[in-house]
Amino acid sequence: MSSSTSTLVHPAFADPASLLNALATGSDKAEDLEALLSRFLSAIIALAGAQAGAVRVVTDDGTSMRLVAQQGLPDAVVETERLVDRQCGMCGTAASNDVLVWFDDLSSCAKHGSSLYFGSQCKSMLAISLPHDQQILGVYNLFFDSNSKVAPSIQTLLRLVGQLLGLSLHNARIERERLRLTVMKERQEMVNEVHDALAQTLAYARMRLPLLNDAITAHDETRALKYCSDLKTAVTEVHDNLREVMTYFRTRMDPLGLMHALTTVADSFFSRNAISLKIHNDVPHLNLSDEQEVQVFYIIQEALANIAKHSMARHAVVRISQTPQHLEFVIEDDGLGMDEPSVSTIVTSARPLVPSTHFGLDIMQGRAQRLGGKLQVGSKDGVGTRVRLRVPAATHKGGKAL
């Protein structure tokens, strides 16, 4: 083993036990596979007395193997080995069965390119499977400049390394699938939010267009001006609601938690809206999961946005309290108030042919339902508006996710 290769070995991996322990720790943490291989491949090469090493993973369609990491291979070899058939030579055998294969007939490898590496610089090669749960997820290779085989104890170690790398690959695939599902969920949520915020108003505007056309054709200026005003109102509402949806998807929950996020909102509320906002919290420990905090924050944020836009208030307050049955969030203002006593009344009491101004409340209600809670919106003793969110104690106690 050359001195240049020895210098690549991390001090923590100077013995097989340290290497296996580090690999096991990396597997448990489901690290990115390529980062994991970059950390350990040179140590594996040194322990085996090889001159180079490479790791290949089976592609999603199962027909090929992709090179994901290498140490010590010439550039020309790396280029030709980036993607090979899964059934190629002895590597194909290792990709189909949980085996450790030693071979010194490298003619099939030499066919991949014009490089003289195989058969001259590289005299023999090991192919070790990366198995997990009766599946072979890839192969790693060690390249040697002689035909001397490694000791059986080292072969056992290399098999263990293959199993741990297989576990790491499995974890990486699980994480990739989780991220894919998360993206799909977020996209669907975006579609739902846009639909809920815009669809009804756009439908109303579309219904107004032929009426406006008829009024213009009939030279009825009074009706034409009315329908123009209706369309202007509808377009303004679509614009405002679209801005709210965009703000929602740009906003991310404060990493310091719900109370810090609400305090940050309160600090800037007056300068933005000329309305004083106070936060009163009587609950020392909210014990909400991260997802619950996000939903509660967006409900309060929407309620405050409605206060800013519609209430003409001078003061607003967010009160947080707890009963044996509920965790309660109350948002109040001293503005114009409203006649409707509940969300359900708000939704159904919109006058015919007037676009609803309560899409935000519908979204709030949907969030409350996801929390397993109850949302009430109405006047506060005839002055101002009160929004009350109650989360059942069984839902939030102990901070369990929904």
N, C-alpha and C positions, 0 to 999 in steps of 0.2 A: 504494500500500500504506500503510495507516494506521500511525501510530507505535505504537499499542497492539498491533497484530499483530507489529511488529518486536521488541517487548520480549519476546515469547514464544520467540524463537529462541535456543537454547543457543549460547554462544560457540563451542563445538567444531564447530558445524554451519554456520558462517557462509559456507562455500563448498561447492559440490556435491561435491567430492572428499572432504571431511571427512564429509559426510552419507552418501555411499555406503560409505565405509570403516566408519563406525559401524554402518550397517545390516548390512553383511556380517559384522561381528564378532558382532552380535546374532544373526544367522541361524545362524552356526556354533555358538553356544552354546545354540541351541534354547530361547531365552527364552520365557516366557509371552507369547503374542501380544498380549494386551491391554496388558500392561506395556510391550512394545516399541512399540506404537502410541502410547501416551501419551507416550513419550519423543520420538518423531520426527514426529508428525503436525503439530504447530505449525510445525516447521522446514520441512516439505514445503509447507505452505500459504504460508509467507513467501517461499520460493524461487520459487513459481509466481505470486505476486502475487494469490492468491485471498483471499476473505473468510472461508471456512469449508471444512471438509473432513470426510469420514466414510469409514469402512471397514466393509464388509459381508462376511460369510463365508457360503458355501453351507451350509445345514443338512445333517445326516447323511442325511436322506431325499432330498436333491437337489431338493426342490420349492420352497424358499424361500431368502431371504437374510436373515441376522440382523445387525443393527447392533451392532458390537462396540466401536467407538470413534468419537468425533466431537470436533471443535473448532469453536466459533463458530456453531453452529446454534441457533435459538430453541428453547425448551423444547417448544412446541407441535409443531414440526417433528420433533424427536427422538421425541416420543411416537407420532406417526403413522408414522414411518419405522422403528420398532423391528423390524418383520418385514414384508417385502414379497415378492410372488411373484417367483420367479427369472426369469420371462419378462417382467417389468415394463419397458416402454419400452426406452430405449437402455442402461440398466443391465443389462437382460436380454441384450442383444446382447453386452455386454462379459463377461457371466457365461457365455456359450456359446462365445465365440471370443477368442483372444488378440489384443486390439485396444486402441487408444486412441481413444475416441469423443468428439468435441466436438459439443454440440448446444445450440441456443438456443430450441427449442420445448419448453417445460417444462409443457405442458398436462397431460400424463399424471401428472407429479409433483404438480401442484396438485390433482388429483382425490383424493389420499389424505386430505386434510383441508380444514378451512375456513381455514387460514392463508393470508395473502396474501404469504407469503415468496417463493414461486416466481412469477416474472413481474414482481415489483416490486423487492424487495430483491435477489433473485437473478435476473440476466438470462440467464446461461448456465452450463453445467456440463460438466465433463470426467468421463468414466467410464473407468477404466484397469483392465485385468484383473490378477488375481493368479494367474499361471500357475505350474505345476510339473509337469514330466514329462508333458506333453501333456494335463494336466487343468487346469481353471479352478477354483480353490478359493475365489475371492471377487472382489470389486470394491472399488476405492476411488474416491471422488468428490471433486472440487474444485469449489467453488461461487464464481462470480464476479459482481461487481456491474455488469459491463459486457459488451459483446459482443466486446471485444478479445481475440484469441486469443494464447496464449503462443507464444514463439519456438520454432522447430523444435529448437534445442539443448536447451531446457528440456523439450520433449516427450520427447526421447530420454532425458533424465535421469529423467523421471517413469516411463517404461517400465522403466528399470533398477530404480527403486525398487519398482515393482510386482512384478518378478521376485524381488527379494530378500525382499519381504514374503510372496510366495507360498512361498518356501523356508522362511521362519520359520513360516508356518502349517502347512506339511507337517511340520516338525520338532515343532511343538506337538502335532499329531495322533499322531505316532509315540510321543511321550512319554506322551500320554494312554492309548494302547493298551498301552504297556508297563506303566503303572500298573494298568490294568484286569487284565492278565494276572497281575501280581504279587498283586493282591488275590484273584483266583481261586485262585492257587496257595496262598496263605496260608489261605484258607478250607478248601481240600481237605486241607491239612496238619492243620488243626484237627480236621476230621472224622476223619482217620486216627488222630490222637493220642487223641481221646475214645473212639473205637471200641476201639483197642488197650488203653486203660487200663481201660475199664468193661465192655465187652460180655461177656467171659467170666464175670466175677463176677456181673453181673446175671442172666445165664442160669442160673448156679448157684443164685442166690437164688430165681429163679422155679421151678426144679425142687424146691426145698425147701418151697415154700409148700403144695402139695397133700399132701406127707408130713406137714407140721405139722397141716394140717386133718384128715387121717385119724387122727393120734394124739390130737387133741383130741376128735374124734367117738367114738373108742374109749376115751376116758378113760384113755389110757396116759400118765401123768404123766412117766415117765422119758424116753420118746421125745419127748414134746412139749417138755420142757425142753431136750433135746439139739438139736432142730431150731430152737428159739428161739435157742439159743446160736449155732448155725451162721448163722442169719440176721443176728444182731447182729454177728457177725464180718464177714459179707459186706458189710453196710451200712457198717460202719466202714472197711473196705477201699475201698469205692466212694468214700466221702467223702475219704479220704486221697489216693487216686489223682486224684480230681477237683481237689483243691487243688494237686497237683503239676502237672497240666495247665494250670490257671489261672496258676500261678506261671511256667511256661514261656512262655506267651503274653504275660504282662505284662513279662517280662524281655527286655531288649534288650542286645546285645553292647556292652561297654564301648568307647566311641570311642577310648580309648587303647590298645586291643589286648588280646590274650589274657592276657599276663603281668600286666598291671595288673588285669584282671578277677579272676584267680586270687588275687593278693595281697589284693585287697579282700575276697574271700570268706574268706581265711585270717585276716584281721584281726578278723573278727567271729565266726568259727566257735566259738571257745571260749566266748564270752559267751552264745551261743545254744544250744550243745549240750554244754557242759562237756567238750569233746574238744579237745585241742591239735592244731593242724594246721600243718604245715610244708610249704613249697614249695622243692624243690631242682631248679634248672635248670642243666644242664651244656651247653646249646646256646645260644651267643651270639645267633644269628639263626635264628628258627624258619622264616622264609620261607614262611609260610602265607598263602593268599588270605583275604579277609574271610569268605567263605562257609565255608572250611575251619576258620577260627578259631571261628566260631559253632558248628559241629558238634562240634568237640573240646571246647569249653567246656561244652556241654550234656551230653556224655558224662561229663565229670569231675564236673559239678554233680550229675548223677543218682547217680553212684557215691558222692559225699559225702553225699547225702541218704539213701542206703541205710545208710551207716555211722552216721549220726546216729540213724536210726530203729531199726536192728536189731542193731548190733554190740556194744553195751555196752562199747565201746572207751574207752581213756583217751588214746590218741595215734593220729594219722593223718598220712600224708605223701603228697605228690604229687611224683614224680620224673620229670624230663624228660631224656632222653638221646638219642643219635644213633649209629647204626651206618651202614656204607656202604649198607645196604639199606633201613633204616627210620628213621623218627622215632618214638620210643617214649615213651608216657605211662603211668606205673605209679602206681596209687592203692592204698595199703596201710593196714591198721589192725591193732591188737593186740587185737581183740575176740574174740567167740565163734567166729568162723570159720564154715565151711560144708563140707558133704561133697561137693557137686557140683563137678567139676573144670572144667566149661565151660558156656557158655551153652546149647549144644544139650542137654546133660545136664540142666541146670536146667529147661528147658522140658518135656522129656519125662518127668522123674522125679516130677512132681507126683502126689501120691496121689489115687486116685479120690475124687470127691465133695468134695474139699477145694479151695477157690478158690486159684488160683495167686497167689503173692505176688511174682511176678517180671515183672509187666508192664513195669516200668521197665527191666529188663534187656533185654526184647524191643525196647523203643524204642531203647536204647543200641546194640543189635546192628544195628538198621536204620540208625542214623546212621553206624556204622562202615562198613557196606556202601556207603553213599553216598559215603564218603570213599575207597572202594577199599581199606579197611584191614581189620584182623582184631582181634576183641575176645575176650579170654579172661578168665573169672571163676572163681576157685577159692580154696582155702585157701592160706595162706602158711606153709609148713613146719609145718602142724598148728596154728598159732596165728594167729588173725586171718584176714583176707580180702585177696586181691590181685586187682585189676582191671588188665589190661594191654591197652592200645590201641597197635597198631602201624600206622603209615601208611607205605605204600611210598614209597621215595625218589623214584621217578618221578612220584608224585602230588603231593608237596609241593615238590620242588626247583624253585627259581626262582619260587615263589609263584604258579604258574599255577592258574587256576580250574578246577574239575572240569568 
